[in-house]
Amino acid sequence: MYHQRVNGVELYYDRMGSGEPLVLIHGLGERKEGWKFQYEFAEHFDLIIPDLRGFGKTKCPEGEEITINAFAKDIVGLLDQLGIQEAHICGLSMGGIISQEIYHIRPEMVKSFILASSVSYVPKWLEKLLLMINEKRYQNMTLESYLEQATLSCLHDKSEATVQKVKPIWSEHLDGFYQAWRACLRIDYREMLKQVNVPTLVIACQKDKILPTYSQKQMHKLIPNAKLYMIKNAGHVGKVEKAKEFNRVALEFLLQEVG
């Protein structure tokens, strides 16, 4: 594990492998270890996996608001400090939202995209509805209740073996959760996605109840020449539940772009 001071934050990250840089960005409530089933990517790439501010080992500066833009600037700042001018970007769920923001602020830094189980737009009516349903619950949520709820809601296969595989991906605290969740509801990248000119793979999971497949189908439709892959019989965290399939599809895409 490494760390760099970026934008006033001590940003912790893992780095392994060699080759072209590939950044893996975790989802809401996760930590960098949530990508442990993708460590094999390091056989082909210089793998960089950060803990986002407010999650895992990376703390959020007291009094500073957590925003999608702040997340993106942290990753851009880290890559700048590492001397990396261009990288493949892979984000799951909130990580996919942050990936889109990285393209918004530094498009020249993105060599290719993998946007997995993510979304580009939340309508205002849906934002209000989700706030009404979840705001008080998320503000007062305990870590224990979150771990149970998050694990079961993100899975299609709820067997004990799969549950035990997923539980370790979650952050050991909820410091950044509420603000990050609110930030995810305030997004609209629809117009920007029409301008994306890098190779893009959109991955959807057929049984995703967190961000249903119409979200990914919309993204695929907006991004010129994007590819769409559907993982069948998987919930929101297909990278864990169907890790072999996720890795095969992602690596085939990435290696084709490297070649």
NORTA-V502930 format. One record per residue. RES is the residue in three letters. NEAR is the number of other C-alpha atoms within 12 Angstrom. Layout:
BEGIN
res->RES near->NEAR
res->RES near->NEAR
END
This chain:
BEGIN
res->MET near->18
res->TYR near->20
res->HIS near->23
res->GLN near->24
res->ARG near->23
res->VAL near->30
res->ASN near->23
res->GLY near->19
res->VAL near->29
res->GLU near->27
res->LEU near->37
res->TYR near->31
res->TYR near->36
res->ASP near->33
res->ARG near->31
res->MET near->27
res->GLY near->21
res->SER near->16
res->GLY near->22
res->GLU near->29
res->PRO near->34
res->LEU near->45
res->VAL near->50
res->LEU near->48
res->ILE near->48
res->HIS near->45
res->GLY near->50
res->LEU near->48
res->GLY near->42
res->GLU near->45
res->ARG near->40
res->LYS near->42
res->GLU near->36
res->GLY near->38
res->TRP near->42
res->LYS near->29
res->PHE near->27
res->GLN near->37
res->TYR near->30
res->GLU near->22
res->PHE near->38
res->ALA near->27
res->GLU near->18
res->HIS near->24
res->PHE near->28
res->ASP near->28
res->LEU near->33
res->ILE near->44
res->ILE near->43
res->PRO near->46
res->ASP near->46
res->LEU near->49
res->ARG near->49
res->GLY near->38
res->PHE near->39
res->GLY near->36
res->LYS near->30
res->THR near->35
res->LYS near->30
res->CYS near->32
res->PRO near->20
res->GLU near->13
res->GLY near->9
res->GLU near->17
res->GLU near->21
res->ILE near->30
res->THR near->30
res->ILE near->37
res->ASN near->32
res->ALA near->30
res->PHE near->45
res->ALA near->37
res->LYS near->32
res->ASP near->38
res->ILE near->49
res->VAL near->38
res->GLY near->29
res->LEU near->35
res->LEU near->35
res->ASP near->20
res->GLN near->18
res->LEU near->22
res->GLY near->13
res->ILE near->24
res->GLN near->22
res->GLU near->26
res->ALA near->39
res->HIS near->43
res->ILE near->48
res->CYS near->50
res->GLY near->46
res->LEU near->44
res->SER near->44
res->MET near->45
res->GLY near->45
res->GLY near->44
res->ILE near->48
res->ILE near->47
res->SER near->49
res->GLN near->50
res->GLU near->38
res->ILE near->40
res->TYR near->35
res->HIS near->27
res->ILE near->23
res->ARG near->25
res->PRO near->27
res->GLU near->20
res->MET near->32
res->VAL near->34
res->LYS near->30
res->SER near->38
res->PHE near->48
res->ILE near->49
res->LEU near->47
res->ALA near->53
res->SER near->49
res->SER near->47
res->VAL near->43
res->SER near->40
res->TYR near->31
res->VAL near->25
res->PRO near->19
res->LYS near->14
res->TRP near->13
res->LEU near->17
res->GLU near->22
res->LYS near->16
res->LEU near->14
res->LEU near->22
res->LEU near->22
res->MET near->14
res->ILE near->13
res->ASN near->19
res->GLU near->20
res->LYS near->12
res->ARG near->16
res->TYR near->27
res->GLN near->21
res->ASN near->16
res->MET near->21
res->THR near->19
res->LEU near->22
res->GLU near->17
res->SER near->16
res->TYR near->28
res->LEU near->26
res->GLU near->21
res->GLN near->23
res->ALA near->33
res->THR near->35
res->LEU near->28
res->SER near->24
res->CYS near->40
res->LEU near->35
res->HIS near->28
res->ASP near->27
res->LYS near->23
res->SER near->14
res->GLU near->13
res->ALA near->13
res->THR near->26
res->VAL near->27
res->GLN near->20
res->LYS near->28
res->VAL near->40
res->LYS near->33
res->PRO near->25
res->ILE near->34
res->TRP near->37
res->SER near->35
res->GLU near->28
res->HIS near->27
res->LEU near->33
res->ASP near->32
res->GLY near->38
res->PHE near->39
res->TYR near->30
res->GLN near->29
res->ALA near->36
res->TRP near->31
res->ARG near->27
res->ALA near->27
res->CYS near->38
res->LEU near->31
res->ARG near->27
res->ILE near->30
res->ASP near->24
res->TYR near->32
res->ARG near->26
res->GLU near->19
res->MET near->23
res->LEU near->32
res->LYS near->21
res->GLN near->19
res->VAL near->33
res->ASN near->20
res->VAL near->29
res->PRO near->29
res->THR near->39
res->LEU near->42
res->VAL near->44
res->ILE near->48
res->ALA near->44
res->CYS near->42
res->GLN near->30
res->LYS near->27
res->ASP near->33
res->LYS near->25
res->ILE near->33
res->LEU near->33
res->PRO near->25
res->THR near->31
res->TYR near->26
res->SER near->33
res->GLN near->40
res->LYS near->29
res->GLN near->29
res->MET near->40
res->HIS near->35
res->LYS near->23
res->LEU near->27
res->ILE near->31
res->PRO near->22
res->ASN near->20
res->ALA near->29
res->LYS near->28
res->LEU near->33
res->TYR near->29
res->MET near->31
res->ILE near->34
res->LYS near->21
res->ASN near->21
res->ALA near->33
res->GLY near->39
res->HIS near->41
res->VAL near->50
res->GLY near->43
res->LYS near->42
res->VAL near->37
res->GLU near->38
res->LYS near->31
res->ALA near->29
res->LYS near->19
res->GLU near->24
res->PHE near->37
res->ASN near->30
res->ARG near->20
res->VAL near->29
res->ALA near->40
res->LEU near->29
res->GLU near->19
res->PHE near->28
res->LEU near->32
res->LEU near->22
res->GLN near->15
res->GLU near->21
res->VAL near->19
res->GLY near->11
END
